[in-house]
Amino acid sequence: MTTEMSAACPDCAAPLVADERYPSWCPGCGWGVDPSPPKPPRGRVDRWIRRVGDRTMASVHERLCRAEVSRPSRDVAWVLTYVLAGCVHAVTVAVAVLGIWLCLSGRLVLVLFGLFALAIVVLLRPRLGKLDPEVELLDRDEAPQLYALCDAVADAIGARHIEQIGLDPDLNAYYTVVGIRRRRTMVLGAPLWTVLDRQGRVALLGHELGHGANGDIRQGVVVDGALRTLVHWYGLIRPGRDSVFAARGNPLGMIAGLLLLVPQAIVGGALYCVIVAFALVSLRVGQRAEYLADAMSVRAAGRSGARSSLETLLVAPSLLRASRLVPRNAPAGASYAALVAHAAELPATEKDRLVRRGRSRRHRVDASHPPTAMRLDHVASRPDEPARVVLDAGQAAAIDAELAAPLARLERQFRDLVREYQV
């Protein structure tokens, strides 16, 4: 099947890219790049949040494409982020102190209130982070070649060695610090790792390990713990109409639920505003940290490797649609094989369309990341230095052998998960 230029664009009369497997579109004016664009935010607050976020992202991107990326400095955004985080932790400490004081008062009623306050503190205590149950951890004895590659990448970019590596069924990857011991952990999505080429894998490791060396305060116990606490508070206090209707057979439960709707709305709304303020204040610091991680990705794998890794994220919807066609009872490895085959046969014109669509939609991995197209522009602006780590075919094959069993165990979860994606 070949891609042809045929018909004429209704907007500029230029020839359209025609391939019966993919939408027709115009490379000249962009007509048909996104046949079904997403609806814009409807609420005023959501539109305002998006405008502020877009302005911040554009400002950071423009500045970092012109200058060398450095560790996030202690600017106003950095200070405000820590101030807000400190306020969140101060509330928890204040409630704990109040609970202890009431318990020591000696009066039964006050003691009961004190125990209630301490129960709230236990329930809403800062979370130090933990891995999802679906993450399958690998130790160094199980995957020595993978750990050796990670160590080589860490040495190349000046990062600390990773303490544990996990696999999950998502088309993503992330770096985190978990538990009381604050263990440095990297989780690699099985389908993403499978579909990347060798230098794309090095670039992925360079980006994720870069978060341990780029001064990303979101990974610290203060900021990360405060944000987790806020989200947990909001999840428990936000207005819950479902809880009212769930008590439909219990009149007292419905009355209690209706009475709680107003205070829930007030407190939940206030918490939502705090979460939005926290996210907007820390956005500039977080965006800078992501761009620095991308610069470390270029340093580790070279500019072409970093670009390959990011382009894979932009064409992910097409890859997921191909995987969705694989039946649940297909032979082991069929889902991963479909990903790799579709990525290999994807025409350059369709890849270009998906990149343009991602740019117009401001596609990003999640809310903490800059738009992927902006990250591609930033990678293109970096000097094209030679890759400091090259993954040769022999080591790649050894890593594939180490990961064969855990990848097979995660494939069933991936097949179920891919049917939930909105692509």
Phi, psi and chi 1 to 4 in degrees:
 res  aa     phi    psi   chi1   chi2   chi3   chi4
   1 MET       -  125.3 -172.4   69.2   64.6      -
   2 THR  -113.6  154.5   58.3      -      -      -
   3 THR   -93.2  131.7  -58.0      -      -      -
   4 GLU  -123.6  160.3  -59.0  175.9   -8.2      -
   5 MET  -101.2  115.4  -55.3  -66.4  -72.0      -
   6 SER  -148.5  172.4   63.9      -      -      -
   7 ALA    56.9 -173.7      -      -      -      -
   8 ALA  -133.5  143.0      -      -      -      -
   9 CYS   -67.7  131.3  173.4      -      -      -
  10 PRO   -68.3  -15.8   22.6  -32.1      -      -
  11 ASP   -96.1  -43.2  -73.7   -8.8      -      -
  12 CYS  -123.2   -0.5   68.9      -      -      -
  13 ALA    69.0    7.4      -      -      -      -
  14 ALA   -75.5  158.0      -      -      -      -
  15 PRO   -64.0  142.5  -19.7   31.0      -      -
  16 LEU   -91.2  151.7  -64.1  176.4      -      -
  17 VAL   -78.7  121.5  174.2      -      -      -
  18 ALA  -118.9  122.6      -      -      -      -
  19 ASP  -152.0  119.5 -171.9  -39.0      -      -
  20 GLU   -61.1  -17.3   63.1 -177.3   20.9      -
  21 ARG   -81.7  -18.8  -61.5  169.0  -61.2  175.0
  22 TYR  -135.1  163.7  -52.5  107.2      -      -
  23 PRO   -64.1  145.7  -19.9   31.0      -      -
  24 SER   -77.4  144.5  -62.1      -      -      -
  25 TRP  -156.1  167.3   65.4  -72.9      -      -
  26 CYS  -109.6  117.6  176.2      -      -      -
  27 PRO   -68.4  -19.8  -16.3   29.4      -      -
  28 GLY   -75.7  -59.6      -      -      -      -
  29 CYS  -104.9   -8.7   67.0      -      -      -
  30 GLY    89.0    7.4      -      -      -      -
  31 TRP   -60.1  134.7  178.4   88.1      -      -
  32 GLY    79.8    3.2      -      -      -      -
  33 VAL   -60.5  -39.9  163.4      -      -      -
  34 ASP  -128.6   88.1 -165.9   -6.8      -      -
  35 PRO   -59.7  -30.1  -19.7   31.6      -      -
  36 SER  -132.5   76.7   53.7      -      -      -
  37 PRO   -65.4  150.5   23.4  -32.4      -      -
  38 PRO   -69.6  154.2   25.9  -33.9      -      -
  39 LYS   -74.7  140.9  -64.2  179.9 -179.5  178.9
  40 PRO   -70.6  161.5   25.2  -32.7      -      -
  41 PRO   -57.2  139.8  -20.9   31.1      -      -
  42 ARG   -93.6  -36.1  -70.4 -168.2  -68.6 -179.8
  43 GLY   -76.5  151.1      -      -      -      -
  44 ARG   -63.1  -41.6  -69.0 -175.8  179.3 -179.7
  45 VAL   -63.9  -44.4  174.5      -      -      -
  46 ASP   -63.4  -39.9  -69.2  -23.0      -      -
  47 ARG   -65.7  -40.4  -70.5 -162.4  -60.8  -90.3
  48 TRP   -64.9  -43.7  176.7   80.6      -      -
  49 ILE   -60.0  -41.4  -67.6  172.6      -      -
  50 ARG   -66.7  -40.6 -179.9  166.1 -176.7  172.1
  51 ARG   -63.0  -46.4  -74.9 -163.0  -57.2  -89.7
  52 VAL   -63.1  -44.0  172.8      -      -      -
  53 GLY   -62.7  -42.0      -      -      -      -
  54 ASP   -63.7  -41.3  -73.4  -10.7      -      -
  55 ARG   -63.7  -42.0  -76.2 -161.2  -60.5  -93.2
  56 THR   -64.3  -45.4  -59.6      -      -      -
  57 MET   -63.7  -40.9  -70.9 -173.0  -68.1      -
  58 ALA   -66.1  -39.7      -      -      -      -
  59 SER   -63.8  -47.6  171.9      -      -      -
  60 VAL   -64.0  -43.1  173.2      -      -      -
  61 HIS   -63.0  -46.1  173.0  -98.7      -      -
  62 GLU   -62.5  -41.6 -178.3 -179.8   -0.2      -
  63 ARG   -69.0  -41.1 -174.3  171.4   67.8 -105.2
  64 LEU   -77.7  -21.4  -65.7 -177.0      -      -
  65 CYS   -74.9  -19.8  -78.6      -      -      -
  66 ARG   -93.9  -22.3  -66.0 -162.2  -50.5  -99.6
  67 ALA  -128.2  164.4      -      -      -      -
  68 GLU   -68.0  137.3 -177.7   62.2   32.8      -
  69 VAL   -77.8  134.3 -172.6      -      -      -
  70 SER  -129.1  170.5   59.2      -      -      -
  71 ARG   -58.5  143.7  -72.4  170.9   63.4   91.3
  72 PRO   -54.6  127.8  -24.7   33.6      -      -
  73 SER   -85.0  166.8   57.6      -      -      -
  74 ARG   -85.6   71.9  -62.6 -176.7  179.4 -177.1
  75 ASP   -93.1 -168.4   55.0    7.2      -      -
  76 VAL   -60.7  -42.5  175.3      -      -      -
  77 ALA   -62.0  -40.7      -      -      -      -
  78 TRP   -61.3  -46.2 -173.2   92.9      -      -
  79 VAL   -65.1  -46.3  172.8      -      -      -
  80 LEU   -63.2  -36.1  -73.2  177.4      -      -
  81 THR   -60.9  -45.8  -60.0      -      -      -
  82 TYR   -69.2  -34.3  -91.3  104.9      -      -
  83 VAL   -63.3  -46.8  167.8      -      -      -
  84 LEU   -63.7  -41.6  -77.6  174.7      -      -
  85 ALA   -62.6  -41.4      -      -      -      -
  86 GLY   -63.4  -37.1      -      -      -      -
  87 CYS   -64.0  -40.5  -69.6      -      -      -
  88 VAL   -62.5  -47.5  172.2      -      -      -
  89 HIS   -66.2  -32.7  -66.7  -52.5      -      -
  90 ALA   -64.9  -36.2      -      -      -      -
  91 VAL   -62.6  -44.3  170.4      -      -      -
  92 THR   -61.5  -44.1  -56.4      -      -      -
  93 VAL   -64.4  -40.8  172.4      -      -      -
  94 ALA   -63.2  -42.7      -      -      -      -
  95 VAL   -64.5  -38.3  174.9      -      -      -
  96 ALA   -64.8  -44.6      -      -      -      -
  97 VAL   -63.3  -41.8  170.4      -      -      -
  98 LEU   -62.2  -43.1  175.6   62.8      -      -
  99 GLY   -61.9  -43.3      -      -      -      -
 100 ILE   -64.0  -42.1  -66.3  172.5      -      -
 101 TRP   -63.1  -41.6 -179.8   76.5      -      -
 102 LEU   -67.0  -38.2  -69.1  174.7      -      -
 103 CYS   -65.7  -30.4  -72.1      -      -      -
 104 LEU   -86.3   -1.8  -63.6  176.2      -      -
 105 SER   -69.5  -27.2   65.8      -      -      -
 106 GLY    88.8   -9.2      -      -      -      -
 107 ARG   -93.6  133.1  -62.6 -177.6 -179.5  179.9
 108 LEU   -58.0  -46.2  179.6   59.5      -      -
 109 VAL   -63.0  -43.9  175.3      -      -      -
 110 LEU   -67.6  -35.1  -65.1 -179.0      -      -
 111 VAL   -63.0  -40.5  169.0      -      -      -
 112 LEU   -62.8  -42.3  -67.7  176.5      -      -
 113 PHE   -64.0  -38.1  -83.1  111.2      -      -
 114 GLY   -63.8  -42.8      -      -      -      -
 115 LEU   -63.5  -36.8  -67.6  174.3      -      -
 116 PHE   -64.3  -41.7  179.0   70.1      -      -
 117 ALA   -64.3  -41.0      -      -      -      -
 118 LEU   -67.6  -34.2  -68.3  176.9      -      -
 119 ALA   -63.5  -38.0      -      -      -      -
 120 ILE   -64.1  -41.5  -68.6  176.7      -      -
 121 VAL   -61.9  -43.3  169.7      -      -      -
 122 VAL   -63.5  -41.0  171.7      -      -      -
 123 LEU   -69.3  -39.5 -172.6   62.7      -      -
 124 LEU  -106.0   22.2  -56.0 -178.9      -      -
 125 ARG   -62.6  155.1   67.6 -167.7 -177.7  -80.0
 126 PRO   -60.0  135.3  -22.1   32.4      -      -
 127 ARG   -93.2  135.5  -97.1   59.0  178.3  177.8
 128 LEU   -92.2    2.5  -64.3  177.1      -      -
 129 GLY    88.3  141.0      -      -      -      -
 130 LYS  -149.0  158.7   62.0  179.7 -179.8  179.0
 131 LEU   -80.7  150.8  -65.2  174.9      -      -
 132 ASP   -63.2  148.2  -68.8  -26.5      -      -
 133 PRO   -59.9  -25.2  -21.1   31.4      -      -
 134 GLU   -78.0   -9.3   62.3 -171.7    9.8      -
 135 VAL   -74.4  128.9  173.7      -      -      -
 136 GLU  -103.8  112.0 -177.0  163.5  -20.8      -
 137 LEU   -80.2  144.4  -70.8  175.8      -      -
 138 LEU  -119.6  131.9  -53.6  170.8      -      -
 139 ASP   -95.0  174.8   58.7   35.0      -      -
 140 ARG   -65.2  -29.3  -74.4 -174.1  175.6  -92.6
 141 ASP   -71.3  -31.2  -67.2  -26.5      -      -
 142 GLU   -76.4  -36.2  -70.6 -180.0  -83.9      -
 143 ALA  -134.9   64.2      -      -      -      -
 144 PRO   -63.1  -35.5   21.9  -32.9      -      -
 145 GLN   -70.2  -38.3  -68.9  -62.8  -38.4      -
 146 LEU   -65.0  -45.2  176.9   58.8      -      -
 147 TYR   -63.5  -38.1  -86.9   92.7      -      -
 148 ALA   -62.9  -40.7      -      -      -      -
 149 LEU   -64.1  -44.1  176.3   61.9      -      -
 150 CYS   -61.5  -40.5  -69.7      -      -      -
 151 ASP   -64.2  -40.5  -68.6  -15.5      -      -
 152 ALA   -64.0  -41.4      -      -      -      -
 153 VAL   -66.0  -42.7  172.5      -      -      -
 154 ALA   -60.7  -43.0      -      -      -      -
 155 ASP   -64.1  -35.8  -67.7  -21.3      -      -
 156 ALA   -68.8  -31.1      -      -      -      -
 157 ILE  -106.7    1.9   63.9  176.1      -      -
 158 GLY    77.5   31.2      -      -      -      -
 159 ALA  -104.3  161.9      -      -      -      -
 160 ARG   -77.8  150.8  -60.9  172.6   68.3 -176.5
 161 HIS   -65.5  144.7  -71.0 -175.7      -      -
 162 ILE   -72.9  146.4 -158.5   71.8      -      -
 163 GLU   -95.0  -31.6  -67.5  179.5  -83.6      -
 164 GLN  -151.4  145.6   53.7 -175.1   10.1      -
 165 ILE  -120.3  137.9  -60.1  173.8      -      -
 166 GLY  -128.3  161.6      -      -      -      -
 167 LEU  -121.0  143.1  -65.1  173.5      -      -
 168 ASP  -138.6  171.7   73.5    3.2      -      -
 169 PRO   -87.2   11.3   30.4  -34.6      -      -
 170 ASP   -91.4  155.8 -158.0    0.4      -      -
 171 LEU   -88.4   68.2 -167.9   76.4      -      -
 172 ASN  -164.2  179.6 -163.3    4.6      -      -
 173 ALA  -156.2  153.0      -      -      -      -
 174 TYR  -156.6  158.4   60.3   91.1      -      -
 175 TYR  -113.6  137.8  173.2   93.1      -      -
 176 THR  -150.9  165.6 -172.8      -      -      -
 177 VAL  -123.0  123.5 -176.8      -      -      -
 178 VAL  -128.2  155.1  -63.8      -      -      -
 179 GLY    78.3  171.5      -      -      -      -
 180 ILE   -62.4  -35.4  -63.5  176.6      -      -
 181 ARG   -78.5   -3.9  -62.5  171.4   58.8 -173.1
 182 ARG    51.2   59.8  -50.1  -52.9  -67.6  157.3
 183 ARG   -79.7  128.5  -58.0 -163.9   68.8 -174.8
 184 ARG   -73.2  120.1  -62.1 -179.1  -60.9  -80.4
 185 THR  -130.9  138.0  -55.7      -      -      -
 186 MET  -122.6  129.2  180.0  170.7   55.9      -
 187 VAL  -113.0  124.7  177.1      -      -      -
 188 LEU  -106.4  128.2  -56.3  172.5      -      -
 189 GLY   -70.8  126.3      -      -      -      -
 190 ALA   -55.9  -47.8      -      -      -      -
 191 PRO   -67.2  -35.8   18.8  -30.5      -      -
 192 LEU   -66.6  -45.1  178.5   59.1      -      -
 193 TRP   -60.8  -38.1 -179.6  -97.2      -      -
 194 THR   -66.5  -39.8  -58.7      -      -      -
 195 VAL   -85.0  -19.2   77.2      -      -      -
 196 LEU   -71.9  147.8  -73.2  172.9      -      -
 197 ASP   -77.8  179.7   59.1   25.2      -      -
 198 ARG   -62.7  -48.6  -65.0 -157.7  -60.3  -92.7
 199 GLN   -73.8  -24.6  -75.5  -51.1  105.6      -
 200 GLY   -64.0  -36.1      -      -      -      -
 201 ARG   -67.1  -40.9  -67.2  177.1  178.6 -177.9
 202 VAL   -62.5  -41.6  173.9      -      -      -
 203 ALA   -63.3  -40.7      -      -      -      -
 204 LEU   -60.7  -45.6  176.5   67.3      -      -
 205 LEU   -64.1  -40.1  -63.3  179.5      -      -
 206 GLY   -61.3  -40.5      -      -      -      -
 207 HIS   -66.9  -48.9  176.9   89.7      -      -
 208 GLU   -67.2  -44.3  -59.6  -54.3  -26.4      -
 209 LEU   -66.9  -26.7  -69.4  170.4      -      -
 210 GLY   -61.0  -26.0      -      -      -      -
 211 HIS   -66.6  -19.3  -77.9  -64.8      -      -
 212 GLY   -86.6   -2.7      -      -      -      -
 213 ALA  -130.2    1.6      -      -      -      -
 214 ASN  -104.2   12.5   62.3    5.7      -      -
 215 GLY    69.9   27.5      -      -      -      -
 216 ASP   -72.8  102.4 -170.6   -8.2      -      -
 217 ILE   -68.8  -13.7   62.1  175.4      -      -
 218 ARG   -67.9  -19.9  -62.0  170.4  -57.3  171.1
 219 GLN   -87.2   -8.3  -59.0  -66.4  -20.1      -
 220 GLY   -76.7  158.0      -      -      -      -
 221 VAL   -66.3  -30.6   64.3      -      -      -
 222 VAL   -70.7  -56.7  175.9      -      -      -
 223 VAL   -73.2  -47.6  175.5      -      -      -
 224 ASP   -62.2  -42.9 -178.4   56.3      -      -
 225 GLY   -63.3  -38.5      -      -      -      -
 226 ALA   -66.3  -43.2      -      -      -      -
 227 LEU   -66.5  -40.9 -172.5   55.2      -      -
 228 ARG   -62.0  -39.8  -70.0  175.5 -173.6  -88.2
 229 THR   -63.0  -44.7  -61.5      -      -      -
 230 LEU   -60.4  -46.8  -83.8  175.2      -      -
 231 VAL   -63.4  -38.1  172.2      -      -      -
 232 HIS   -66.5  -42.7 -166.4   61.3      -      -
 233 TRP   -56.7  -49.6  -74.0   -1.6      -      -
 234 TYR   -63.5  -38.6 -176.7   70.1      -      -
 235 GLY   -62.2  -29.9      -      -      -      -
 236 LEU   -88.9  -27.5  -68.6  173.9      -      -
 237 ILE  -105.4  -19.7  -61.1  175.5      -      -
 238 ARG   -57.3  154.4   65.8 -177.2  175.7 -175.0
 239 PRO   -55.8  133.2  -23.5   32.4      -      -
 240 GLY  -125.0   83.4      -      -      -      -
 241 ARG   -63.3  -30.3  -69.2 -180.0   58.0 -168.4
 242 ASP   -60.1  -36.8  -68.1  -16.9      -      -
 243 SER   -67.2  -30.6   62.1      -      -      -
 244 VAL   -68.8  -48.2  176.5      -      -      -
 245 PHE   -72.0  -24.0  -65.9  113.5      -      -
 246 ALA   -67.7  -23.3      -      -      -      -
 247 ALA   -94.7   26.5      -      -      -      -
 248 ARG   -58.7  -32.7 -165.6  169.1  -72.7  174.2
 249 GLY   -85.2   -0.2      -      -      -      -
 250 ASN  -124.2   99.5 -176.0   -9.3      -      -
 251 PRO   -56.7  -42.1  -23.5   33.5      -      -
 252 LEU   -64.7  -38.5  -67.5  177.9      -      -
 253 GLY   -65.4  -38.6      -      -      -      -
 254 MET   -66.8  -41.4  -71.8 -167.3   66.0      -
 255 ILE   -63.4  -44.8  -67.3  172.5      -      -
 256 ALA   -62.7  -40.4      -      -      -      -
 257 GLY   -64.9  -41.9      -      -      -      -
 258 LEU   -65.3  -38.9  -70.7  170.4      -      -
 259 LEU   -65.1  -30.0  -68.5  175.1      -      -
 260 LEU   -83.7  -12.4  -74.0  173.2      -      -
 261 LEU   -60.9  -42.9  -82.3  178.4      -      -
 262 VAL   -66.2  -54.6  173.2      -      -      -
 263 PRO   -61.8  -34.2   15.7  -27.9      -      -
 264 GLN   -62.3  -41.8  -83.5 -175.1  -42.7      -
 265 ALA   -64.2  -40.6      -      -      -      -
 266 ILE   -67.7  -52.6  -64.9  172.7      -      -
 267 VAL   -67.8  -42.4  177.7      -      -      -
 268 GLY   -62.9  -40.0      -      -      -      -
 269 GLY   -63.5  -41.1      -      -      -      -
 270 ALA   -63.5  -42.8      -      -      -      -
 271 LEU   -65.0  -37.9  -80.1  174.1      -      -
 272 TYR   -61.6  -42.3  179.1   76.1      -      -
 273 CYS   -62.5  -40.1  -68.4      -      -      -
 274 VAL   -64.9  -41.9  174.2      -      -      -
 275 ILE   -63.1  -42.9  -67.5  173.1      -      -
 276 VAL   -63.5  -44.3  169.2      -      -      -
 277 ALA   -60.9  -43.0      -      -      -      -
 278 PHE   -60.7  -46.2 -160.7  115.4      -      -
 279 ALA   -64.6  -42.2      -      -      -      -
 280 LEU   -69.5  -38.3  -68.8  177.5      -      -
 281 VAL   -67.0  -41.1  165.3      -      -      -
 282 SER   -84.6   -4.4   61.8      -      -      -
 283 LEU   -61.9  -46.0  179.0   62.8      -      -
 284 ARG   -61.5  -44.2 -173.9  176.4  -63.5  -87.1
 285 VAL   -64.3  -43.1  177.3      -      -      -
 286 GLY   -66.3  -40.4      -      -      -      -
 287 GLN   -63.4  -41.6  -61.4  -83.0  -64.4      -
 288 ARG   -61.9  -40.2 -169.3  179.4 -175.3   87.9
 289 ALA   -64.5  -38.1      -      -      -      -
 290 GLU   -66.2  -42.2  -67.4  -65.3  -19.5      -
 291 TYR   -65.4  -36.8  -76.9  121.4      -      -
 292 LEU   -65.7  -38.3 -179.8   52.5      -      -
 293 ALA   -63.3  -37.4      -      -      -      -
 294 ASP   -66.4  -38.1  -76.7  -23.1      -      -
 295 ALA   -62.7  -37.6      -      -      -      -
 296 MET   -68.7  -31.7  -68.3 -177.3  174.7      -
 297 SER   -62.6  -43.1  172.9      -      -      -
 298 VAL   -63.5  -41.5  173.3      -      -      -
 299 ARG   -61.9  -39.1 -168.4 -179.2  -51.4  164.2
 300 ALA   -76.8  -46.2      -      -      -      -
 301 ALA  -111.6   -4.3      -      -      -      -
 302 GLY    86.4  161.3      -      -      -      -
 303 ARG   -66.0  -37.8 -164.3  164.2   62.7 -174.3
 304 SER   -66.3  -37.8   61.2      -      -      -
 305 GLY   -64.9  -42.6      -      -      -      -
 306 ALA   -65.3  -40.3      -      -      -      -
 307 ARG   -64.9  -40.8 -176.8  172.7   62.5 -113.8
 308 SER   -60.3  -42.4  171.0      -      -      -
 309 SER   -63.7  -43.3  177.2      -      -      -
 310 LEU   -71.5  -38.7  -68.6  173.0      -      -
 311 GLU   -63.9  -32.7  -73.4  179.2  -13.1      -
 312 THR   -61.1  -38.1  -60.1      -      -      -
 313 LEU   -65.7  -34.9  -64.5  175.1      -      -
 314 LEU   -73.0  -31.2  -81.9  176.0      -      -
 315 VAL   -92.8    6.6  -56.1      -      -      -
 316 ALA   -54.0  -41.3      -      -      -      -
 317 PRO   -57.1  -39.3  -26.7   36.0      -      -
 318 SER   -67.4  -38.6 -178.1      -      -      -
 319 LEU   -64.8  -40.6  -59.4  178.3      -      -
 320 LEU   -67.8  -36.0  -67.6  172.6      -      -
 321 ARG   -63.0  -38.0  -81.8 -166.7  -68.6  -89.0
 322 ALA   -65.6  -39.6      -      -      -      -
 323 SER   -69.3  -29.5  -63.3      -      -      -
 324 ARG   -64.9  -23.8 -174.5  177.1  -73.9  177.1
 325 LEU   -76.3  -12.6  -60.8  176.6      -      -
 326 VAL   -78.5  123.1  177.5      -      -      -
 327 PRO   -67.2  156.3   22.0  -30.8      -      -
 328 ARG   -62.9  -29.8  -75.9 -170.3  173.9   91.6
 329 ASN   -95.2   18.2   59.7   -8.7      -      -
 330 ALA   -67.9  160.0      -      -      -      -
 331 PRO   -60.7  157.4  -20.1   30.5      -      -
 332 ALA   -58.8  136.3      -      -      -      -
 333 GLY    89.7   -6.7      -      -      -      -
 334 ALA   -65.8  -38.6      -      -      -      -
 335 SER   -65.6  -45.2  -63.4      -      -      -
 336 TYR   -65.9  -39.0  -60.2  139.2      -      -
 337 ALA   -63.5  -37.3      -      -      -      -
 338 ALA   -64.8  -40.0      -      -      -      -
 339 LEU   -59.9  -51.4  -81.3  175.1      -      -
 340 VAL   -64.2  -42.6  174.3      -      -      -
 341 ALA   -65.0  -42.7      -      -      -      -
 342 HIS   -66.7  -40.1 -173.0   73.6      -      -
 343 ALA   -63.1  -37.0      -      -      -      -
 344 ALA   -71.3  -34.5      -      -      -      -
 345 GLU   -94.6   -0.3   69.8 -179.0   14.5      -
 346 LEU   -65.8  118.5 -161.8   64.8      -      -
 347 PRO   -63.8  153.1  -16.4   28.9      -      -
 348 ALA   -60.5  -35.1      -      -      -      -
 349 THR   -66.9  -38.4   51.8      -      -      -
 350 GLU   -71.7  -37.0  176.4   61.2    9.5      -
 351 LYS   -62.7  -39.9 -176.2  179.3  -69.0 -173.1
 352 ASP   -62.9  -41.3 -175.7   23.8      -      -
 353 ARG   -63.6  -42.9 -176.3 -171.3   73.2   83.2
 354 LEU   -65.8  -36.7  -69.2  171.8      -      -
 355 VAL   -65.0  -43.1  169.9      -      -      -
 356 ARG   -65.0  -40.5  -66.5 -167.0 -169.2 -163.2
 357 ARG   -63.2  -42.6 -172.5 -175.8   74.8  161.3
 358 GLY   -60.8  -36.7      -      -      -      -
 359 ARG   -66.2  -44.7 -172.8 -180.0  -63.9  -84.5
 360 SER   -68.3  -32.5   66.3      -      -      -
 361 ARG   -86.0   -5.1  -70.0 -170.2  176.1 -166.4
 362 ARG    55.8   47.5  -55.3 -176.0   73.8   81.3
 363 HIS   -59.2  137.3  166.3  -83.2      -      -
 364 ARG  -147.6  159.5   43.6 -173.8  173.5  161.6
 365 VAL   -60.1  -46.6  174.2      -      -      -
 366 ASP  -159.9 -177.0   56.5   37.4      -      -
 367 ALA   -65.5  -19.0      -      -      -      -
 368 SER   -84.2  -11.6   67.5      -      -      -
 369 HIS  -100.7  152.5  -75.5   67.6      -      -
 370 PRO   -68.4  160.9  -12.5   25.9      -      -
 371 PRO   -54.7  138.9  -27.7   35.7      -      -
 372 THR   -61.7  -35.3  -50.8      -      -      -
 373 ALA   -64.0  -38.5      -      -      -      -
 374 MET   -65.0  -36.7  -74.8 -174.1  172.8      -
 375 ARG   -65.4  -37.6  -65.3  171.2   62.3 -171.1
 376 LEU   -63.0  -42.6  -85.4  168.8      -      -
 377 ASP   -61.6  -40.9  -67.0  -19.2      -      -
 378 HIS   -65.4  -42.3  173.8 -104.9      -      -
 379 VAL   -60.9  -40.7  164.6      -      -      -
 380 ALA   -64.8  -26.2      -      -      -      -
 381 SER   -82.2  -11.4   72.2      -      -      -
 382 ARG   -78.9  149.8  -63.4  -62.4   93.0 -161.8
 383 PRO   -60.0  140.1  -21.8   32.1      -      -
 384 ASP   -84.4   75.5 -169.4   12.6      -      -
 385 GLU   -80.3  153.7   53.8 -174.1  -58.4      -
 386 PRO   -62.9  147.7  -18.7   30.2      -      -
 387 ALA   -63.0  133.5      -      -      -      -
 388 ARG   -83.3  -20.4  -61.6 -172.3 -177.9 -174.9
 389 VAL  -129.5  125.8  178.5      -      -      -
 390 VAL  -118.7  122.1  176.4      -      -      -
 391 LEU   -89.1  108.1  177.6   59.0      -      -
 392 ASP   -82.6  169.4   58.5   45.5      -      -
 393 ALA   -63.3  -35.7      -      -      -      -
 394 GLY   -65.4  -47.3      -      -      -      -
 395 GLN   -68.2  -37.0 -171.6  179.1   13.1      -
 396 ALA   -61.2  -41.6      -      -      -      -
 397 ALA   -65.2  -38.2      -      -      -      -
 398 ALA   -65.3  -39.6      -      -      -      -
 399 ILE   -66.6  -42.0  -67.1  174.1      -      -
 400 ASP   -58.9  -39.3  -71.5  -17.7      -      -
 401 ALA   -66.4  -38.2      -      -      -      -
 402 GLU   -65.3  -35.1  -67.7  173.8  -11.0      -
 403 LEU   -93.3   -2.8  -59.4 -176.4      -      -
 404 ALA   -57.3  -47.9      -      -      -      -
 405 ALA   -67.4  -50.5      -      -      -      -
 406 PRO   -64.4  -34.6   15.3  -27.4      -      -
 407 LEU   -63.3  -40.3  -72.0  179.1      -      -
 408 ALA   -64.1  -38.5      -      -      -      -
 409 ARG   -67.5  -30.0  -70.8 -167.6  -67.5  -91.4
 410 LEU   -87.7  -10.9  -71.1  168.2      -      -
 411 GLU   -63.9  -40.1 -173.8  176.9   12.4      -
 412 ARG   -60.1  -42.4  173.0   69.7   65.1  176.7
 413 GLN   -64.5  -38.9  -62.8  178.1   49.9      -
 414 PHE   -63.0  -41.4  172.0   57.5      -      -
 415 ARG   -62.5  -37.1  -70.2  178.7 -175.0  176.1
 416 ASP   -72.5  -39.8  -66.5  -24.3      -      -
 417 LEU   -68.4  -37.6 -173.6   62.7      -      -
 418 VAL   -65.3  -25.4   75.4      -      -      -
 419 ARG   -77.9  -10.5  -74.3  165.0  172.5   78.6
 420 GLU   -93.5  -15.8  -60.0  175.1    7.6      -
 421 TYR   -66.3  143.1  -77.6  117.7      -      -
 422 GLN   -94.1   95.0  -61.2  -64.5  -40.6      -
 423 VAL  -127.5      -  -67.2      -      -      -
